[in-house]
Amino acid sequence: MREKTLLSTSEQRVLRTFRQFLMNPGQMLCFSGPNLKQNRATLALLTDKELLVKEKFKGGYSLTQSGFAAMKDCE
């Protein structure tokens, strides 16, 4: 049985954004403007937790397999 990762409200909000766009592992989602500015710290935390990968494209992030599983667990 997989242990659930405890995520903050802001981390869950970002992962719900990936779910809203039906993202799969390895697909890039771009955050821009106020959305990028508001979520920059959270995106960095999720990257540190290896749930996201920061892409070379500005504001681009993609889910890891673990991030995809965590996204599916977010309500």
Biopython code that builds the backbone (N, CA, C, O; Angstrom):
import numpy as np
from Bio.PDB.StructureBuilder import StructureBuilder

atoms = [
    (1, "MET", "N", (0.843, -1.186, 0.000)),
    (1, "MET", "CA", (0.000, 0.000, 0.000)),
    (1, "MET", "C", (0.882, 1.242, 0.000)),
    (1, "MET", "O", (1.816, 1.358, 0.794)),
    (2, "ARG", "N", (0.572, 2.166, -0.903)),
    (2, "ARG", "CA", (1.367, 3.381, -1.053)),
    (2, "ARG", "C", (1.039, 4.368, 0.060)),
    (2, "ARG", "O", (-0.127, 4.601, 0.380)),
    (3, "GLU", "N", (2.087, 4.944, 0.644)),
    (3, "GLU", "CA", (1.900, 5.940, 1.692)),
    (3, "GLU", "C", (1.572, 7.275, 1.041)),
    (3, "GLU", "O", (2.264, 7.705, 0.118)),
    (4, "LYS", "N", (0.520, 7.932, 1.517)),
    (4, "LYS", "CA", (0.136, 9.225, 0.964)),
    (4, "LYS", "C", (1.087, 10.304, 1.463)),
    (4, "LYS", "O", (1.474, 10.323, 2.632)),
    (5, "THR", "N", (1.453, 11.193, 0.561)),
    (5, "THR", "CA", (2.293, 12.321, 0.914)),
    (5, "THR", "C", (1.403, 13.435, 1.430)),
    (5, "THR", "O", (0.407, 13.773, 0.790)),
    (6, "LEU", "N", (1.740, 14.011, 2.573)),
    (6, "LEU", "CA", (0.970, 15.119, 3.103)),
    (6, "LEU", "C", (1.356, 16.385, 2.349)),
    (6, "LEU", "O", (2.522, 16.780, 2.316)),
    (7, "LEU", "N", (0.361, 17.005, 1.752)),
    (7, "LEU", "CA", (0.595, 18.194, 0.953)),
    (7, "LEU", "C", (-0.156, 19.380, 1.546)),
    (7, "LEU", "O", (-1.253, 19.233, 2.086)),
    (8, "SER", "N", (0.447, 20.548, 1.435)),
    (8, "SER", "CA", (-0.210, 21.769, 1.905)),
    (8, "SER", "C", (-1.371, 22.119, 0.971)),
    (8, "SER", "O", (-1.510, 21.556, -0.115)),
    (9, "THR", "N", (-2.182, 23.047, 1.414)),
    (9, "THR", "CA", (-3.311, 23.507, 0.601)),
    (9, "THR", "C", (-2.827, 24.078, -0.724)),
    (9, "THR", "O", (-3.429, 23.821, -1.766)),
    (10, "SER", "N", (-1.745, 24.851, -0.692)),
    (10, "SER", "CA", (-1.230, 25.446, -1.925)),
    (10, "SER", "C", (-0.662, 24.373, -2.859)),
    (10, "SER", "O", (-0.808, 24.476, -4.077)),
    (11, "GLU", "N", (-0.022, 23.353, -2.302)),
    (11, "GLU", "CA", (0.500, 22.260, -3.134)),
    (11, "GLU", "C", (-0.650, 21.488, -3.784)),
    (11, "GLU", "O", (-0.572, 21.121, -4.957)),
    (12, "GLN", "N", (-1.703, 21.246, -3.029)),
    (12, "GLN", "CA", (-2.871, 20.567, -3.588)),
    (12, "GLN", "C", (-3.515, 21.418, -4.690)),
    (12, "GLN", "O", (-3.961, 20.888, -5.708)),
    (13, "ARG", "N", (-3.559, 22.728, -4.482)),
    (13, "ARG", "CA", (-4.146, 23.631, -5.494)),
    (13, "ARG", "C", (-3.380, 23.539, -6.807)),
    (13, "ARG", "O", (-3.986, 23.471, -7.876)),
    (14, "VAL", "N", (-2.050, 23.538, -6.733)),
    (14, "VAL", "CA", (-1.238, 23.441, -7.942)),
    (14, "VAL", "C", (-1.466, 22.095, -8.633)),
    (14, "VAL", "O", (-1.613, 22.040, -9.854)),
    (15, "LEU", "N", (-1.496, 21.020, -7.861)),
    (15, "LEU", "CA", (-1.720, 19.702, -8.459)),
    (15, "LEU", "C", (-3.114, 19.599, -9.070)),
    (15, "LEU", "O", (-3.297, 18.907, -10.071)),
    (16, "ARG", "N", (-4.099, 20.276, -8.482)),
    (16, "ARG", "CA", (-5.439, 20.287, -9.081)),
    (16, "ARG", "C", (-5.428, 21.006, -10.427)),
    (16, "ARG", "O", (-6.221, 20.678, -11.310)),
    (17, "THR", "N", (-4.539, 21.980, -10.591)),
    (17, "THR", "CA", (-4.404, 22.654, -11.888)),
    (17, "THR", "C", (-3.950, 21.658, -12.943)),
    (17, "THR", "O", (-4.453, 21.672, -14.066)),
    (18, "PHE", "N", (-3.000, 20.792, -12.591)),
    (18, "PHE", "CA", (-2.566, 19.754, -13.526)),
    (18, "PHE", "C", (-3.723, 18.812, -13.865)),
    (18, "PHE", "O", (-3.881, 18.398, -15.014)),
    (19, "ARG", "N", (-4.525, 18.480, -12.857)),
    (19, "ARG", "CA", (-5.666, 17.583, -13.094)),
    (19, "ARG", "C", (-6.713, 18.254, -13.980)),
    (19, "ARG", "O", (-7.317, 17.604, -14.833)),
    (20, "GLN", "N", (-6.926, 19.545, -13.778)),
    (20, "GLN", "CA", (-7.900, 20.304, -14.573)),
    (20, "GLN", "C", (-7.583, 20.195, -16.061)),
    (20, "GLN", "O", (-8.491, 20.132, -16.890)),
    (21, "PHE", "N", (-6.298, 20.172, -16.399)),
    (21, "PHE", "CA", (-5.870, 20.096, -17.789)),
    (21, "PHE", "C", (-5.560, 18.661, -18.236)),
    (21, "PHE", "O", (-4.983, 18.448, -19.302)),
    (22, "LEU", "N", (-5.953, 17.676, -17.406)),
    (22, "LEU", "CA", (-5.797, 16.253, -17.733)),
    (22, "LEU", "C", (-4.356, 15.893, -18.103)),
    (22, "LEU", "O", (-4.107, 15.184, -19.078)),
    (23, "MET", "N", (-3.413, 16.400, -17.297)),
    (23, "MET", "CA", (-1.997, 16.186, -17.569)),
    (23, "MET", "C", (-1.552, 14.793, -17.115)),
    (23, "MET", "O", (-2.003, 14.279, -16.091)),
    (24, "ASN", "N", (-0.670, 14.208, -17.895)),
    (24, "ASN", "CA", (-0.046, 12.930, -17.584)),
    (24, "ASN", "C", (1.422, 13.170, -17.256)),
    (24, "ASN", "O", (1.945, 14.245, -17.548)),
    (25, "PRO", "N", (2.099, 12.191, -16.653)),
    (25, "PRO", "CA", (3.529, 12.359, -16.368)),
    (25, "PRO", "C", (4.297, 12.722, -17.639)),
    (25, "PRO", "O", (4.080, 12.144, -18.704)),
    (26, "GLY", "N", (5.191, 13.686, -17.499)),
    (26, "GLY", "CA", (6.042, 14.088, -18.622)),
    (26, "GLY", "C", (5.440, 15.140, -19.536)),
    (26, "GLY", "O", (6.151, 15.687, -20.380)),
    (27, "GLN", "N", (4.151, 15.443, -19.399)),
    (27, "GLN", "CA", (3.547, 16.497, -20.211)),
    (27, "GLN", "C", (3.759, 17.833, -19.517)),
    (27, "GLN", "O", (3.550, 17.955, -18.310)),
    (28, "MET", "N", (4.176, 18.840, -20.288)),
    (28, "MET", "CA", (4.491, 20.142, -19.712)),
    (28, "MET", "C", (3.248, 21.021, -19.623)),
    (28, "MET", "O", (2.466, 21.117, -20.569)),
    (29, "LEU", "N", (3.085, 21.654, -18.476)),
    (29, "LEU", "CA", (2.059, 22.660, -18.256)),
    (29, "LEU", "C", (2.782, 23.959, -17.955)),
    (29, "LEU", "O", (3.697, 23.987, -17.133)),
    (30, "CYS", "N", (2.375, 25.040, -18.620)),
    (30, "CYS", "CA", (3.042, 26.328, -18.435)),
    (30, "CYS", "C", (2.221, 27.242, -17.540)),
    (30, "CYS", "O", (1.036, 27.471, -17.782)),
    (31, "PHE", "N", (2.860, 27.754, -16.515)),
    (31, "PHE", "CA", (2.276, 28.756, -15.639)),
    (31, "PHE", "C", (2.840, 30.097, -16.098)),
    (31, "PHE", "O", (4.031, 30.204, -16.391)),
    (32, "SER", "N", (1.988, 31.119, -16.162)),
    (32, "SER", "CA", (2.470, 32.423, -16.621)),
    (32, "SER", "C", (1.791, 33.558, -15.863)),
    (32, "SER", "O", (0.784, 33.358, -15.183)),
    (33, "GLY", "N", (2.360, 34.741, -15.993)),
    (33, "GLY", "CA", (1.797, 35.939, -15.392)),
    (33, "GLY", "C", (1.574, 35.803, -13.903)),
    (33, "GLY", "O", (2.410, 35.258, -13.183)),
    (34, "PRO", "N", (0.413, 36.314, -13.438)),
    (34, "PRO", "CA", (0.111, 36.273, -12.000)),
    (34, "PRO", "C", (0.051, 34.843, -11.454)),
    (34, "PRO", "O", (0.392, 34.607, -10.295)),
    (35, "ASN", "N", (-0.375, 33.905, -12.276)),
    (35, "ASN", "CA", (-0.467, 32.511, -11.846)),
    (35, "ASN", "C", (0.926, 31.961, -11.526)),
    (35, "ASN", "O", (1.097, 31.235, -10.546)),
    (36, "LEU", "N", (1.911, 32.303, -12.341)),
    (36, "LEU", "CA", (3.285, 31.865, -12.080)),
    (36, "LEU", "C", (3.826, 32.552, -10.827)),
    (36, "LEU", "O", (4.433, 31.908, -9.971)),
    (37, "LYS", "N", (3.605, 33.848, -10.725)),
    (37, "LYS", "CA", (4.110, 34.604, -9.574)),
    (37, "LYS", "C", (3.505, 34.083, -8.273)),
    (37, "LYS", "O", (4.214, 33.907, -7.282)),
    (38, "GLN", "N", (2.194, 33.836, -8.275)),
    (38, "GLN", "CA", (1.502, 33.359, -7.076)),
    (38, "GLN", "C", (1.982, 31.973, -6.664)),
    (38, "GLN", "O", (2.059, 31.676, -5.472)),
    (39, "ASN", "N", (2.305, 31.123, -7.631)),
    (39, "ASN", "CA", (2.624, 29.717, -7.339)),
    (39, "ASN", "C", (4.114, 29.387, -7.363)),
    (39, "ASN", "O", (4.479, 28.227, -7.173)),
    (40, "ARG", "N", (4.977, 30.362, -7.587)),
    (40, "ARG", "CA", (6.409, 30.102, -7.745)),
    (40, "ARG", "C", (6.994, 29.309, -6.574)),
    (40, "ARG", "O", (7.700, 28.324, -6.793)),
    (41, "ALA", "N", (6.713, 29.720, -5.343)),
    (41, "ALA", "CA", (7.269, 29.027, -4.169)),
    (41, "ALA", "C", (6.709, 27.605, -4.061)),
    (41, "ALA", "O", (7.438, 26.670, -3.730)),
    (42, "THR", "N", (5.432, 27.452, -4.337)),
    (42, "THR", "CA", (4.805, 26.129, -4.269)),
    (42, "THR", "C", (5.360, 25.206, -5.343)),
    (42, "THR", "O", (5.608, 24.028, -5.085)),
    (43, "LEU", "N", (5.556, 25.733, -6.541)),
    (43, "LEU", "CA", (6.141, 24.937, -7.621)),
    (43, "LEU", "C", (7.544, 24.477, -7.235)),
    (43, "LEU", "O", (7.928, 23.342, -7.518)),
    (44, "ALA", "N", (8.303, 25.354, -6.594)),
    (44, "ALA", "CA", (9.648, 24.985, -6.147)),
    (44, "ALA", "C", (9.585, 23.878, -5.090)),
    (44, "ALA", "O", (10.393, 22.950, -5.119)),
    (45, "LEU", "N", (8.636, 23.971, -4.161)),
    (45, "LEU", "CA", (8.483, 22.927, -3.135)),
    (45, "LEU", "C", (8.126, 21.585, -3.763)),
    (45, "LEU", "O", (8.685, 20.552, -3.393)),
    (46, "LEU", "N", (7.192, 21.603, -4.714)),
    (46, "LEU", "CA", (6.788, 20.368, -5.375)),
    (46, "LEU", "C", (7.943, 19.782, -6.189)),
    (46, "LEU", "O", (8.063, 18.564, -6.318)),
    (47, "THR", "N", (8.784, 20.650, -6.733)),
    (47, "THR", "CA", (9.966, 20.194, -7.462)),
    (47, "THR", "C", (10.963, 19.556, -6.486)),
    (47, "THR", "O", (11.538, 18.507, -6.777)),
    (48, "ASP", "N", (11.163, 20.195, -5.331)),
    (48, "ASP", "CA", (12.057, 19.645, -4.300)),
    (48, "ASP", "C", (11.572, 18.284, -3.802)),
    (48, "ASP", "O", (12.379, 17.418, -3.464)),
    (49, "LYS", "N", (10.255, 18.099, -3.756)),
    (49, "LYS", "CA", (9.671, 16.827, -3.316)),
    (49, "LYS", "C", (9.642, 15.796, -4.448)),
    (49, "LYS", "O", (9.154, 14.680, -4.271)),
    (50, "GLU", "N", (10.167, 16.182, -5.602)),
    (50, "GLU", "CA", (10.228, 15.329, -6.790)),
    (50, "GLU", "C", (8.847, 14.909, -7.290)),
    (50, "GLU", "O", (8.664, 13.805, -7.803)),
    (51, "LEU", "N", (7.881, 15.814, -7.129)),
    (51, "LEU", "CA", (6.544, 15.591, -7.681)),
    (51, "LEU", "C", (6.397, 16.297, -9.024)),
    (51, "LEU", "O", (5.555, 15.929, -9.844)),
    (52, "LEU", "N", (7.230, 17.323, -9.239)),
    (52, "LEU", "CA", (7.262, 18.057, -10.507)),
    (52, "LEU", "C", (8.696, 18.154, -11.006)),
    (52, "LEU", "O", (9.653, 18.039, -10.240)),
    (53, "VAL", "N", (8.817, 18.368, -12.313)),
    (53, "VAL", "CA", (10.109, 18.647, -12.934)),
    (53, "VAL", "C", (10.002, 20.032, -13.559)),
    (53, "VAL", "O", (9.070, 20.305, -14.316)),
    (54, "LYS", "N", (10.956, 20.909, -13.242)),
    (54, "LYS", "CA", (10.993, 22.234, -13.854)),
    (54, "LYS", "C", (11.584, 22.078, -15.247)),
    (54, "LYS", "O", (12.684, 21.553, -15.412)),
    (55, "GLU", "N", (10.843, 22.539, -16.242)),
    (55, "GLU", "CA", (11.298, 22.438, -17.626)),
    (55, "GLU", "C", (12.108, 23.675, -18.011)),
    (55, "GLU", "O", (12.076, 24.685, -17.309)),
    (56, "LYS", "N", (12.829, 23.595, -19.119)),
    (56, "LYS", "CA", (13.638, 24.733, -19.575)),
    (56, "LYS", "C", (12.761, 25.887, -20.053)),
    (56, "LYS", "O", (13.163, 27.047, -19.958)),
    (57, "PHE", "N", (11.575, 25.584, -20.562)),
    (57, "PHE", "CA", (10.649, 26.610, -21.029)),
    (57, "PHE", "C", (10.170, 27.421, -19.830)),
    (57, "PHE", "O", (9.795, 26.839, -18.812)),
    (58, "LYS", "N", (10.174, 28.740, -19.926)),
    (58, "LYS", "CA", (9.807, 29.601, -18.796)),
    (58, "LYS", "C", (8.408, 29.255, -18.285)),
    (58, "LYS", "O", (7.441, 29.252, -19.045)),
    (59, "GLY", "N", (8.317, 28.965, -16.983)),
    (59, "GLY", "CA", (7.041, 28.656, -16.350)),
    (59, "GLY", "C", (6.556, 27.246, -16.617)),
    (59, "GLY", "O", (5.448, 26.886, -16.218)),
    (60, "GLY", "N", (7.376, 26.434, -17.291)),
    (60, "GLY", "CA", (6.970, 25.080, -17.644)),
    (60, "GLY", "C", (7.331, 24.064, -16.570)),
    (60, "GLY", "O", (8.457, 24.046, -16.071)),
    (61, "TYR", "N", (6.372, 23.225, -16.221)),
    (61, "TYR", "CA", (6.566, 22.157, -15.239)),
    (61, "TYR", "C", (5.837, 20.923, -15.733)),
    (61, "TYR", "O", (4.809, 21.026, -16.403)),
    (62, "SER", "N", (6.371, 19.753, -15.402)),
    (62, "SER", "CA", (5.694, 18.510, -15.743)),
    (62, "SER", "C", (5.650, 17.616, -14.511)),
    (62, "SER", "O", (6.482, 17.727, -13.610)),
    (63, "LEU", "N", (4.665, 16.731, -14.494)),
    (63, "LEU", "CA", (4.493, 15.794, -13.388)),
    (63, "LEU", "C", (5.470, 14.631, -13.493)),
    (63, "LEU", "O", (5.755, 14.145, -14.588)),
    (64, "THR", "N", (5.970, 14.196, -12.368)),
    (64, "THR", "CA", (6.692, 12.922, -12.306)),
    (64, "THR", "C", (5.638, 11.834, -12.080)),
    (64, "THR", "O", (4.457, 12.141, -11.918)),
    (65, "GLN", "N", (6.058, 10.576, -12.069)),
    (65, "GLN", "CA", (5.110, 9.501, -11.753)),
    (65, "GLN", "C", (4.541, 9.703, -10.347)),
    (65, "GLN", "O", (3.346, 9.511, -10.125)),
    (66, "SER", "N", (5.396, 10.090, -9.400)),
    (66, "SER", "CA", (4.934, 10.333, -8.027)),
    (66, "SER", "C", (3.987, 11.523, -7.971)),
    (66, "SER", "O", (3.000, 11.509, -7.235)),
    (67, "GLY", "N", (4.294, 12.550, -8.751)),
    (67, "GLY", "CA", (3.427, 13.724, -8.813)),
    (67, "GLY", "C", (2.067, 13.384, -9.401)),
    (67, "GLY", "O", (1.040, 13.894, -8.954)),
    (68, "PHE", "N", (2.072, 12.519, -10.407)),
    (68, "PHE", "CA", (0.819, 12.082, -11.018)),
    (68, "PHE", "C", (-0.037, 11.338, -9.991)),
    (68, "PHE", "O", (-1.244, 11.567, -9.901)),
    (69, "ALA", "N", (0.590, 10.450, -9.220)),
    (69, "ALA", "CA", (-0.143, 9.724, -8.170)),
    (69, "ALA", "C", (-0.677, 10.683, -7.122)),
    (69, "ALA", "O", (-1.817, 10.540, -6.681)),
    (70, "ALA", "N", (0.128, 11.660, -6.713)),
    (70, "ALA", "CA", (-0.315, 12.635, -5.719)),
    (70, "ALA", "C", (-1.454, 13.487, -6.264)),
    (70, "ALA", "O", (-2.382, 13.829, -5.531)),
    (71, "MET", "N", (-1.386, 13.828, -7.546)),
    (71, "MET", "CA", (-2.436, 14.614, -8.184)),
    (71, "MET", "C", (-3.761, 13.858, -8.138)),
    (71, "MET", "O", (-4.811, 14.442, -7.870)),
    (72, "LYS", "N", (-3.704, 12.559, -8.401)),
    (72, "LYS", "CA", (-4.928, 11.755, -8.401)),
    (72, "LYS", "C", (-5.527, 11.656, -7.001)),
    (72, "LYS", "O", (-6.734, 11.458, -6.860)),
    (73, "ASP", "N", (-4.693, 11.794, -5.959)),
    (73, "ASP", "CA", (-5.171, 11.710, -4.582)),
    (73, "ASP", "C", (-5.748, 13.033, -4.089)),
    (73, "ASP", "O", (-6.445, 13.054, -3.075)),
    (74, "CYS", "N", (-5.472, 14.134, -4.781)),
    (74, "CYS", "CA", (-5.984, 15.453, -4.349)),
    (74, "CYS", "C", (-7.481, 15.534, -4.602)),
    (74, "CYS", "O", (-7.979, 15.096, -5.639)),
    (75, "GLU", "N", (-8.183, 16.101, -3.637)),
    (75, "GLU", "CA", (-9.623, 16.258, -3.791)),
    (75, "GLU", "C", (-9.952, 17.595, -4.361)),
    (75, "GLU", "O", (-11.126, 17.908, -4.562)),
]
sb = StructureBuilder()
sb.init_structure("model")
sb.init_model(0)
sb.init_chain("A")
sb.init_seg("    ")
for serial, (resi, resn, name, xyz) in enumerate(atoms, 1):
    if name == "N":
        sb.init_residue(resn, " ", resi, " ")
    sb.init_atom(name, np.array(xyz, "f"), 0.0, 1.0, " ", f" {name:<3s}", serial, name[0])
structure = sb.get_structure()
